[in-house]
């Protein structure tokens, strides 16, 4: 690690500490019951599910899951993207907001990321939640934990990531919800003072998924969505039930109006009559597995996959992309279109002689041209991965106004896409 990178790493928490100090003044006046939602994938889905139940009774940390973001959220301020000058305004404004602004809702539902070493720990020790929901565990943002292994603190990346997430249950006061099928979650939550409740997907009796809906049947009750939700959402639904019971709130099983955040398995109409399922928000092996498992049982004909690289994996990227190849072999879709140098280097060679229709492109522009020339209108096209796949989705939309339903539509991301030649 260079001297500059070490300085940036240290300064991050110094600066976060400044905003935390003043946000905490407002938080203590507010004094809500705090629920933290964390994990490698599925956090935002869980946050939105809780919002579907508690509604106006809670404030939700939408688009704010970092140490900075949560501090700004408590103070009712928006973070900064792409403007260093505006940071000065935030620094000056923050003390005034601490004494003049206060949320009023009885609950605060917080999404907490663990992509940066010690950040989840920073947030957990600060907020000390009453309840935590640990929805998943895997190698998201693995590249950021390489130095934790090199330093000798942990034996491997998996141990480092698990430890980071485990700091949230360790600082939880009353109730910790975990996935019963995760051995590591069980290990990390042994001996906690808070009550640990595992939820198990075996409680799901039946699951059906279509391009425009999904049904989760638990026997005594069922949830139905107007979106193609992956089976792994079972974990969040079970945690939702446990959480509502603990909070003494009635659960609503009718979720016809529930909308997923952009690019998390959203149903869209495309040109020529194609059906689009957009899950291009992010990609690591957990979220890839979740979506590809859904694709296998998706009730639709002529299924096509558009797959982008898995990023932020560092030295593990080859290993993770080879795992992706095995997952893709099992989907039995009609066509696979891959975009990016990593899938081209590691994934495509393992598929080209085993899959009839598989194509690899370096750039989104090339993939878009192939799709436009070969889609007939009968296809259901599922997007998953990085490499600005949302730009391809945008070009294939039947109604251009649906662009507002896509990920990364802020000005900063539009500038980044433009630098790639994606206008």
C-alpha positions in Angstrom: 0.0 0.0 0.0 1.4 3.4 -1.0 1.9 6.3 1.4 -1.0 8.2 -0.4 -3.4 5.2 -0.1 -2.6 4.8 3.5 -3.3 8.5 4.1 -6.6 8.3 2.3 -7.6 5.2 4.3 -6.8 6.9 7.6 -8.4 10.2 6.6 -11.6 8.5 5.6 -12.5 7.6 9.2 -11.1 10.9 10.6 -13.6 12.7 8.3 -16.3 10.2 9.0 -15.8 10.8 12.7 -16.4 14.5 12.3 -19.8 14.0 10.6 -20.6 11.2 13.1 -20.0 13.5 16.0 -22.6 16.1 14.9 -25.0 13.5 13.5 -25.0 11.9 16.9 -26.3 15.1 18.5 -29.4 14.9 16.3 -29.7 11.2 16.7 -29.8 11.4 20.5 -32.6 14.0 20.3 -34.4 11.7 17.9 -33.8 8.5 19.9 -35.5 6.0 17.5 -35.5 2.2 17.7 -32.7 1.2 15.3 -32.7 -1.8 13.0 -29.6 -2.4 10.9 -29.8 -4.5 7.7 -26.4 -5.8 6.4 -24.9 -8.5 4.2 -23.1 -9.0 0.9 -26.3 -9.0 -1.2 -30.0 -8.4 -0.7 -29.7 -5.5 1.8 -31.7 -3.0 -0.3 -34.5 -5.6 -0.9 -34.8 -6.2 2.8 -34.9 -2.4 3.5 -37.7 -2.0 1.0 -39.6 -4.9 2.4 -39.5 -3.4 5.8 -40.7 -0.1 4.4 -43.6 -1.9 2.8 -44.7 -2.9 6.3 -43.8 0.1 8.6 -44.4 2.8 6.0 -44.4 6.3 7.6 -43.6 4.9 11.1 -39.9 4.6 10.2 -37.2 6.6 8.5 -35.1 4.6 6.0 -31.5 5.2 4.9 -32.2 4.9 1.2 -29.0 5.4 -0.9 -27.0 5.9 2.3 -25.2 2.8 3.6 -21.7 4.1 4.4 -20.3 5.9 7.5 -20.7 9.2 5.6 -24.0 8.4 4.1 -25.7 7.4 7.3 -24.4 10.6 9.1 -25.8 12.8 6.3 -29.1 10.8 6.4 -29.5 11.4 10.1 -28.9 15.2 9.5 -31.3 15.2 6.5 -28.5 16.1 4.1 -27.6 14.6 0.8 -24.1 13.3 0.2 -21.8 14.6 -2.5 -20.9 12.9 -5.8 -18.3 14.4 -8.1 -17.7 17.8 -6.5 -14.9 18.3 -4.0 -15.9 22.0 -3.5 -19.3 21.0 -2.1 -17.6 19.1 0.7 -16.5 22.4 2.2 -20.2 23.5 2.3 -21.1 20.2 4.0 -18.4 20.6 6.6 -19.6 24.1 7.5 -23.3 23.2 7.4 -23.1 20.0 9.5 -22.8 21.7 13.0 -25.9 23.8 12.3 -27.9 20.8 11.2 -27.0 18.9 14.3 -28.9 21.4 16.5 -31.7 22.4 14.1 -32.7 19.1 12.4 -34.3 16.0 13.8 -36.3 13.1 12.4 -39.5 12.2 14.2 -40.3 8.6 13.3 -40.2 6.0 16.0 -38.0 3.6 14.0 -34.8 4.1 12.0 -34.1 1.3 9.4 -30.5 1.4 8.3 -28.8 -0.3 5.4 -25.2 -0.9 6.3 -22.5 -1.9 3.7 -19.4 -3.8 4.6 -17.3 -3.0 1.5 -14.6 -1.1 3.4 -12.6 -2.8 6.2 -13.7 -1.4 9.6 -16.7 0.6 8.2 -19.4 -1.8 9.4 -17.6 -1.9 12.8 -17.5 1.9 12.8 -21.3 2.1 12.2 -22.2 -0.8 14.5 -20.3 0.7 17.5 -21.9 4.1 16.8 -25.5 3.1 16.3 -25.7 0.0 18.6 -28.9 -1.3 17.0 -31.7 -2.9 18.8 -32.1 -5.4 16.0 -29.8 -6.5 13.1 -30.7 -8.6 10.0 -27.7 -10.3 8.5 -29.2 -11.4 5.2 -26.2 -12.9 3.3 -22.4 -13.5 3.4 -20.0 -13.7 0.5 -17.1 -12.2 -1.4 -18.5 -8.8 -2.3 -15.8 -6.1 -2.7 -13.2 -8.7 -1.9 -10.4 -6.6 -3.3 -10.7 -4.2 -0.4 -9.9 -6.9 2.1 -6.6 -8.2 0.5 -4.5 -6.0 2.8 -6.3 -7.4 5.8 -5.0 -10.9 4.8 -1.5 -9.6 3.9 -1.2 -8.0 7.3 -1.7 -11.4 9.0 -4.9 -10.4 10.7 -6.9 -13.1 8.9 -6.1 -16.3 7.2 -8.1 -15.5 4.0 -10.5 -13.1 2.4 -13.6 -15.0 3.5 -12.5 -14.8 7.2 -11.9 -11.0 6.8 -15.3 -10.3 5.2 -17.1 -12.5 7.7 -15.4 -10.7 10.6 -16.4 -7.3 9.2 -20.1 -8.2 9.0 -20.0 -9.9 12.3 -19.3 -6.7 14.1 -22.9 -5.6 13.6 -24.5 -8.6 15.4 -21.7 -8.2 18.1 -23.0 -4.7 18.8 -26.7 -5.5 18.6 -28.7 -5.2 21.8 -31.8 -7.4 21.5 -32.3 -9.5 18.4 -30.0 -10.8 15.6 -31.6 -12.5 12.5 -29.3 -14.7 10.4 -29.5 -17.2 7.5 -29.7 -20.7 9.1 -27.9 -22.3 6.1 -24.8 -20.2 6.7 -22.3 -22.1 8.9 -20.1 -19.0 9.1 -23.0 -16.8 10.4 -23.6 -19.3 13.1 -20.0 -19.3 14.1 -19.8 -15.5 14.2 -22.9 -15.1 16.4 -22.1 -17.8 19.0 -22.2 -16.4 22.6 -23.8 -13.1 21.8 -25.9 -11.3 24.5 -28.6 -10.6 21.9 -31.0 -13.3 21.0 -30.0 -15.0 17.7 -32.8 -16.3 15.5 -31.9 -18.3 12.3 -34.4 -18.4 9.4 -34.4 -21.3 7.0 -35.5 -21.4 3.4 -36.9 -24.9 4.0 -40.0 -23.2 5.4 -40.9 -22.2 1.9 -43.5 -24.7 0.5 -43.7 -23.5 -3.1 -42.1 -20.9 -5.3 -43.1 -19.7 -8.8 -41.5 -17.0 -10.9 -42.6 -15.3 -14.1 -41.2 -12.3 -16.0 -43.8 -10.1 -14.3 -44.5 -11.8 -11.0 -43.3 -14.1 -8.2 -45.2 -16.2 -5.7 -43.8 -17.4 -2.3 -46.0 -19.9 -0.6 -45.3 -20.7 3.1 -48.4 -22.8 3.6 -50.3 -20.6 6.1 -49.7 -17.5 4.0 -48.2 -16.4 0.7 -46.5 -13.3 -0.7 -47.1 -12.3 -4.3 -45.0 -9.6 -6.1 -45.5 -7.9 -9.4 -41.7 -8.4 -10.1 -39.7 -11.5 -10.9 -38.2 -12.0 -7.4 -35.4 -14.6 -6.9 -36.0 -17.5 -4.6 -33.3 -16.3 -2.2 -35.7 -13.5 -1.2 -37.2 -16.2 1.0 -34.6 -15.3 3.6 -35.6 -11.7 3.7 -39.3 -12.6 3.8 -38.7 -14.9 6.8 -36.7 -12.2 8.5 -39.4 -9.8 7.8 -41.9 -12.0 9.6 -39.6 -12.3 12.6 -38.9 -8.6 12.7 -42.6 -7.6 12.5 -43.5 -10.0 15.3 -40.7 -8.7 17.5 -41.7 -5.1 16.9 -45.3 -5.9 17.6 -46.4 -4.8 14.1 -49.0 -6.5 11.9 -47.5 -8.0 8.7 -49.1 -7.3 5.3 -48.8 -10.2 2.9 -50.3 -8.3 -0.1 -47.3 -6.8 -1.9 -48.8 -6.1 -5.3 -47.6 -2.5 -5.1 -44.1 -3.3 -4.0 -41.4 -2.1 -6.3 -37.8 -3.2 -6.2 -35.2 -0.5 -6.5 -33.7 0.1 -9.9 -31.8 -2.8 -11.6 -32.8 -5.5 -9.0 -34.8 -7.9 -11.2 -37.1 -5.3 -12.6 -39.6 -6.2 -15.3 -39.5 -3.8 -18.3 -40.9 -3.8 -21.9 -38.4 -3.7 -24.7 -38.3 -3.0 -28.4 -39.9 -5.5 -30.8 -41.9 -6.8 -27.9 -39.0 -8.4 -26.0 -39.3 -8.8 -22.3 -36.4 -7.3 -20.2 -35.5 -8.3 -16.6 -32.9 -5.8 -15.4 -30.7 -6.9 -12.6 -27.6 -4.9 -13.7 -27.1 -3.0 -10.4 -24.1 -5.1 -9.3 -22.4 -8.4 -9.6 -20.5 -10.8 -7.4 -20.9 -14.5 -7.2 -23.7 -14.5 -4.6 -25.9 -12.1 -6.6 -25.0 -14.0 -9.8 -26.0 -17.3 -8.3 -29.2 -15.8 -7.0 -30.3 -14.5 -10.4 -29.1 -17.5 -12.4 -31.0 -19.8 -10.0 -34.1 -17.7 -10.7 -33.5 -18.0 -14.5 -33.4 -21.8 -14.4 -37.0 -21.9 -13.1 -38.3 -18.7 -14.7 -41.5 -19.6 -16.6 -40.6 -18.0 -20.0 -39.6 -19.1 -23.4 -36.5 -18.0 -25.4 -34.4 -16.9 -22.4 -31.3 -14.9 -23.2 -28.7 -13.8 -20.7 -26.5 -10.7 -20.9 -23.7 -11.0 -18.4 -21.2 -8.4 -17.4 -17.9 -8.8 -15.5 -17.7 -9.5 -11.7 -15.7 -6.5 -10.4 -13.8 -5.6 -7.1 -12.5 -9.2 -6.7 -8.7 -8.4 -6.9 -6.6 -11.6 -7.0 -9.8 -13.7 -6.8 -11.3 -12.5 -10.1 -10.1 -15.5 -12.1 -11.5 -18.0 -9.5 -14.8 -16.1 -9.3 -15.3 -16.0 -13.1 -14.6 -19.7 -13.4 -17.3 -20.3 -10.9 -19.5 -18.1 -13.0 -18.9 -20.4 -16.0 -20.1 -23.4 -14.1 -23.3 -21.5 -13.1 -24.0 -20.5 -16.7 -23.6 -24.1 -17.9 -26.4 -25.1 -15.7 -28.9 -22.4 -16.8 -29.8 -24.0 -20.2 -30.8 -20.7 -21.7 -31.1 -20.1 -25.4 -28.3 -17.6 -25.7 -25.5 -16.1 -23.5 -24.0 -12.7 -24.3 -21.0 -11.7 -22.2 -19.5 -8.2 -21.9 -16.1 -7.3 -20.5 -12.5 -8.4 -20.4 -12.8 -10.6 -17.3 -15.6 -12.8 -18.7 -13.8 -12.9 -22.0 -10.6 -14.1 -20.3 -11.9 -16.5 -17.7 -15.5 -17.4 -18.4 -15.9 -17.6 -22.2 -13.1 -20.2 -22.8 -14.9 -22.6 -20.4 -18.2 -22.2 -22.3 -17.4 -21.8 -26.0 -17.1 -25.6 -26.7 -19.9 -26.6 -24.4 -22.7 -24.1 -25.1 -24.3 -23.7 -28.5 -24.9 -20.0 -28.4 -22.4 -18.0 -26.4 -20.8 -14.8 -27.4 -18.2 -12.5 -25.8 -17.7 -8.8 -26.4 -15.2 -6.4 -25.0 -17.5 -3.3 -25.1 -21.2 -2.6 -24.4 -21.5 -1.0 -27.9 -20.6 -4.4 -29.5 -23.0 -6.3 -27.4 -25.8 -3.9 -28.1 -25.2 -4.2 -31.9 -25.4 -8.0 -31.6 -28.6 -7.8 -29.7 -30.3 -5.3 -32.0 -29.4 -7.5 -35.0 -30.5 -10.8 -33.5 -33.4 -10.3 -31.2 -36.7 -11.2 -32.8 -39.2 -10.0 -30.2 -40.0 -13.4 -28.6 -37.1 -13.3 -26.1 -37.0 -12.7 -22.4 -33.6 -11.0 -21.9 -32.1 -11.0 -18.4 -29.2 -8.6 -17.6 -26.8 -9.2 -14.8 -23.4 -7.6 -14.1 -21.2 -4.6 -14.5 -19.8 -2.9 -17.7 -22.6 -0.4 -17.7 -25.2 -2.9 -18.8 -27.8 -0.3 -17.9 -26.8 1.6 -21.0 -27.7 -1.4 -23.2 -31.0 -1.8 -21.3 -31.7 1.9 -22.0 -31.2 1.5 -25.7 -33.5 -1.5 -25.8 -36.5 0.1 -23.9 -39.8 0.3 -25.7 -40.6 3.5 -23.8 -37.6 5.8 -23.4 -39.3 7.3 -20.3 -38.6 4.1 -18.5 -35.0 5.2 -18.3 -35.9 6.6 -14.8 -36.3 3.0 -13.7 -32.7 2.1 -14.4 -29.7 2.2 -12.2 -27.0 4.9 -12.1 -29.0 7.8 -13.8 -27.3 10.6 -11.8 -25.1 13.1 -13.6 -21.8 11.7 -12.3 -22.6 8.2 -13.7 -23.8 9.7 -17.0 -20.4 11.5 -17.3 -18.6 8.2 -16.6 -20.6 6.4 -19.3 -19.9 9.2 -21.7 -16.1 8.7 -21.1 -16.7 5.2 -22.3 -18.3 6.5 -25.4 -21.8 5.5 -24.2 -24.0 8.5 -25.1 
